[in-house]
Amino acid sequence: MSTAVIILILCIVINSLIGVVFKLFSRFEINIFYAIMVNYIVCVITGSIYLGHMPISLDSMDEKWFPYAAALGFVFVSVFTIYGNSVKYFGIVVSTIFQKMSMLAPALVAISLYGEKLNLIKAMGILVGILSIVFLSYEKNVQTSENANSVSKKFWLIPFAVFLGSCIIDSTLFLMEVEKIAPSGDISFVIHLFFFAFLAGLILLIIHLVKGNRERLEAKDIIAGICLGIPNFFSIYLLMEVIASGWDASVVFPINNVGILSCSAILGFILFREKITRNKVVGLVMAIVAIVLISYI
């Protein structure tokens, strides 16, 4: 098994663990916003320990990736906020499908701009991967949202914004690697990315405080942020390492997204005794088929 395959598997598993952490948030009544804020700081600390020093300084402004890190950091927080509103109006099912469909963006960019080959087998794999996401996300007895039938049509822009934001993140990470702006999973770039995400979150926090939000930061929110932050850092760093290994983006991103959702479903069965529905079984089988087809050479 090649190093790139091992890294990709680790990336998928770690991303799935993030889902497990989020799953526990509701059980322990975690303040999600505060946990996310702590998570970003933990990402910075984790990356700095892994790197061996704290890279954040004024000298960083001279790096080619600096403006990208700043912009992406704000996109991170924006997408998270929009995703929360999407769940509110349309539920986790619709929101997850729109979020995971972002795998199409870097694949299309790689094929159209960088000449990656799209043969019939790979195209079929991507199509099956899309269908597997729908099946894995869909739960027959769960309504998309109690508000889904009553919201105005303009609110459908929210899940599309989740899709667009996720596409921007995935495509930008790919372009930064292929254009050698932040090559080989540059740890300093990843650390700054989360640092700017924290700054963006801090601005949102100030706005909430001005509006009268007085929710207290509790110890459990800090613990939750730590549990989220460590895998969150490696989820981005390892993804960039996989891209740097030379794999086609039209292979990496579909396999990564389909793999994450499949692994999350399996962990849900094992850890939370979630019901094994026919749709999820079909989705898992389709996910396996998709991964085989997409990675077929």
TAMO-V449173 format. One record per pair of residues at least 12 apart in sequence whose ideal C-beta (glycine too) atoms are under 6 Angstrom apart, sorted by the first residue. I is the first residue (numbers start at 1). J is the second residue. Records with the same first field share a line. If there is no record, write none. Layout:
I: J + J
This chain:
4: 242 + 245 + 247
7: 238 + 241 + 242
8: 242
10: 238
11: 238 + 239
12: 259 + 260 + 263
14: 231 + 234 + 235
15: 235 + 260
16: 260 + 263 + 264 + 267
17: 231
18: 231
19: 264
20: 267
21: 227 + 228
28: 220
30: 221 + 224
31: 221
34: 217 + 221
35: 221 + 224 + 225
37: 201
38: 222 + 225
39: 225 + 228 + 229 + 232
40: 194 + 197 + 198
41: 198
42: 225 + 226 + 229
43: 194 + 229 + 232 + 233
44: 191 + 194 + 195
46: 230 + 233
47: 187 + 190 + 191 + 233
51: 187
55: 188 + 191
56: 195
64: 181
65: 181 + 182 + 189
68: 176
69: 189 + 192 + 193 + 196
70: 196
72: 172 + 193
73: 193 + 196 + 197 + 200
74: 200
75: 168 + 169
76: 197
77: 197 + 200 + 201
79: 165
82: 161 + 162
83: 95 + 162
85: 158
86: 158 + 159 + 162
89: 145 + 147 + 151 + 155
90: 144 + 145 + 148 + 159
91: 144 + 145
93: 137 + 138 + 144
94: 144 + 159
95: 159
96: 137
97: 134 + 137
98: 159 + 162 + 163
99: 162 + 166
100: 133 + 257
101: 163
102: 166 + 167 + 170
103: 253 + 254 + 257
105: 167 + 170 + 171
106: 170 + 171 + 174 + 249 + 253
107: 249 + 250 + 253
109: 171
110: 249 + 250
111: 250
116: 248 + 250
121: 293 + 296
122: 294
124: 293
125: 290 + 293 + 294
126: 254
128: 286 + 289 + 290
129: 254 + 258 + 290
131: 286
132: 258 + 283 + 286 + 287 + 290
133: 261
135: 279 + 282 + 283
136: 261 + 265 + 280 + 283
138: 279
170: 253
174: 249
177: 243 + 244
184: 244
185: 237 + 240 + 241 + 244
190: 236 + 237
251: 294
254: 294
255: 291 + 294
258: 287 + 290
262: 284 + 287
265: 280
